[in-house]
Amino acid sequence: MSRPVPADIIIAIDGPAGSGKSTLGAALAERLGYTYFDSGVMYRALAWLALQRSVDPQDESALVKLAESAEIQVTRPTQNDGRQATVLVDGADVTWAIRTTEVDRAVSPVAAQPGIRRVVTDRLRQIGLGGAIVMVGRDIGTVVMPDAGLKIYLTASGEERARRRHHDLQARQLLADYDYILAEIHRRDAHDAGRDAAPMRPAEGAIHMDSDTMTVEDEVRQVLRQLGLEDC
């Protein structure tokens, strides 16, 4: 007999780029009937907007003004094209535009600015206050939602993450060089872990998982076991 799913728990999933956080988060939210939210799209949307407006990713003051004035919405998928959510910036659908290699390179310096993290963190906390949410990112369990009921730190090797990214870009018929992607992943890992504002690290008490050797269903089952919901 299935145990009831907790109605208001917050599940925080953190980890490096390409580790499978979004895939796990979306699958888990669907299984539990929770809301799924990828915090990274907020930073990606701001990085994309900064590139569009020719704002220096290192110019914290200009970036904060951009973040405070931009209307960023994340909704359930509006198209059946493989997206996990639809991302709108000032009304424009940028769901796939924020997944380019140019945005990949710009998002870390944008996200490293303390002012940007403050603005985005405030927005994320408001989103998560209602509970019954699976939120993924790099500092959800450590900064955004430190009181989350369950914290997960998901990792994967750089090579496996590069392979996944390479495959995703090719599937969308975009130019993709595996060696370049791998180098960018290592660069971004170092940047995210070494930044002064909310560096990427496992939250205290987080469950560590490695997606190199696990299927998504394996990952979901492990999380459900942590919640005492093996047969959910």
C-alpha positions in Angstrom: 0.0 0.0 0.0 1.4 3.4 -1.0 2.2 5.9 1.7 0.7 9.4 1.1 3.0 11.9 -0.7 4.0 14.8 1.6 2.0 17.8 0.5 4.4 20.6 1.3 8.0 19.4 1.3 10.6 21.3 -0.7 13.1 19.1 -2.6 16.4 20.8 -3.5 18.6 19.2 -6.2 22.0 20.8 -6.7 25.0 19.8 -8.8 27.2 20.9 -11.8 26.0 21.6 -15.3 24.9 18.6 -17.3 24.7 16.2 -14.3 21.1 15.4 -15.0 19.5 17.6 -12.4 16.7 18.9 -14.7 15.9 15.4 -15.9 15.7 14.0 -12.4 13.8 17.0 -11.1 11.2 16.9 -13.8 10.7 13.1 -13.5 10.5 13.4 -9.7 8.0 16.2 -9.8 5.8 14.3 -12.2 5.9 11.2 -10.0 5.0 13.2 -6.8 2.6 15.6 -8.4 4.8 18.5 -7.4 5.8 21.7 -9.2 9.2 21.5 -11.0 11.4 24.6 -11.3 14.9 24.9 -12.8 16.5 27.9 -11.2 19.2 27.9 -13.8 16.8 29.2 -16.4 16.6 32.5 -14.5 20.4 33.0 -14.8 20.4 31.8 -18.4 17.6 34.2 -19.3 19.5 37.1 -17.8 22.7 36.0 -19.5 20.9 35.8 -22.9 19.3 39.3 -22.3 22.7 40.7 -21.4 24.1 39.4 -24.7 21.2 40.9 -26.6 21.6 44.3 -24.9 25.4 44.2 -25.2 25.7 44.4 -21.4 29.1 43.3 -20.1 28.6 40.0 -18.0 31.1 41.5 -15.5 29.2 44.8 -15.1 27.3 44.0 -11.9 25.5 47.4 -11.7 24.2 47.2 -15.3 23.2 43.5 -14.8 21.2 44.2 -11.6 19.3 47.0 -13.4 18.6 44.5 -16.2 17.5 41.8 -13.7 15.2 44.2 -11.8 13.5 45.5 -15.0 13.2 42.2 -16.9 10.0 40.2 -16.8 11.1 36.5 -16.7 8.4 33.9 -16.6 8.7 30.1 -16.4 5.6 28.2 -17.3 4.6 24.6 -18.1 5.7 23.6 -21.7 3.7 25.4 -24.3 5.1 23.4 -27.2 5.8 19.7 -27.7 9.4 20.1 -28.8 11.2 18.4 -25.9 11.2 21.4 -23.6 10.7 20.8 -19.9 9.2 24.3 -19.4 8.7 27.4 -21.5 10.8 30.4 -20.6 9.6 33.9 -21.5 11.7 37.1 -21.3 9.5 40.2 -21.7 6.9 38.1 -23.5 9.3 36.5 -26.0 9.8 32.7 -26.0 13.6 32.1 -25.4 13.3 28.5 -24.2 15.9 27.3 -26.8 17.7 30.6 -27.3 19.1 30.3 -23.7 20.6 26.9 -24.5 23.3 28.0 -26.9 27.0 27.8 -26.4 27.2 31.6 -26.2 24.9 31.6 -23.3 26.7 28.7 -21.8 29.9 30.8 -21.7 28.2 34.0 -20.4 26.0 32.5 -17.7 28.7 31.7 -15.1 30.1 35.3 -14.9 26.6 36.7 -14.8 25.5 34.3 -12.1 28.7 35.0 -10.1 27.7 38.7 -9.5 26.5 39.0 -5.9 23.8 41.5 -6.9 22.4 39.2 -9.5 22.3 36.3 -7.0 20.5 38.5 -4.5 17.8 39.4 -7.0 17.3 35.9 -8.3 17.5 34.3 -4.9 14.7 36.5 -3.6 12.5 35.5 -6.6 13.3 31.8 -6.2 12.4 31.9 -2.5 9.0 33.5 -3.3 8.4 30.7 -5.8 9.4 28.0 -3.3 7.5 29.3 -0.3 4.3 27.3 -1.1 6.2 24.0 -0.9 5.3 20.8 -2.9 8.1 21.8 -5.3 11.3 20.3 -6.8 13.8 23.0 -7.4 17.1 22.4 -9.1 20.2 24.6 -9.3 23.7 25.0 -7.8 22.9 26.7 -4.5 19.3 25.7 -3.7 20.1 23.5 -0.7 22.9 25.8 0.6 21.4 29.3 0.0 18.0 29.5 -1.6 16.2 26.9 0.4 18.5 25.8 3.3 15.5 24.4 5.2 14.4 22.1 2.3 13.0 18.8 3.5 15.2 16.8 1.2 18.5 17.9 -0.4 20.3 16.0 -3.2 23.7 16.7 -4.8 23.8 15.0 -8.2 27.1 14.6 -10.0 28.5 13.0 -13.2 31.9 12.9 -14.8 32.9 15.7 -17.1 33.1 13.3 -20.0 29.6 12.1 -19.6 28.2 15.6 -19.2 30.0 16.7 -22.4 28.6 13.7 -24.2 25.1 14.5 -23.2 25.5 18.2 -24.2 27.0 17.2 -27.5 24.1 14.9 -28.2 21.5 17.6 -27.3 23.1 20.2 -29.6 23.3 17.7 -32.5 19.7 16.7 -31.9 18.7 20.4 -32.5 21.0 20.4 -35.6 23.4 22.9 -34.0 27.2 22.9 -34.4 28.8 21.0 -31.6 32.4 20.2 -30.9 32.8 17.6 -28.1 36.3 18.8 -27.1 35.2 22.4 -26.8 32.1 21.4 -24.8 34.3 19.3 -22.4 36.7 22.2 -21.9 33.8 24.6 -21.3 32.3 22.2 -18.7 35.6 22.0 -16.8 36.0 25.8 -17.0 32.4 26.4 -15.7 32.9 23.9 -12.9 35.9 25.7 -11.7 34.2 29.1 -12.0 31.0 27.9 -10.2 32.9 26.2 -7.4 35.4 29.1 -6.9 33.1 32.1 -7.0 32.7 34.3 -3.9 28.9 34.5 -4.0 27.2 31.2 -3.2 29.8 28.8 -4.5 28.7 25.4 -5.8 29.1 22.8 -3.1 27.0 20.0 -1.5 24.5 21.2 1.1 24.9 19.9 4.7 23.0 16.7 4.9 22.5 16.3 1.1 22.2 12.9 -0.4 25.0 12.4 -2.9 24.1 10.6 -6.2 26.2 9.9 -9.3 24.2 9.8 -12.6 27.1 8.2 -14.6 25.9 4.7 -13.6 22.2 5.3 -12.8 19.2 5.5 -15.0 16.7 8.3 -14.3 14.3 5.7 -12.9 17.1 4.4 -10.6 17.6 8.0 -9.4 13.9 8.5 -8.8 13.6 5.3 -6.9 16.5 6.3 -4.6 14.9 9.6 -3.9 11.5 8.0 -3.2 13.3 5.6 -0.7 14.6 8.6 1.1 11.1 9.9 1.4 9.8 6.5 2.5 7.8 6.2 -0.7 9.4 3.2 -2.5 6.1 2.1 -4.0 4.9 5.5 -5.0 
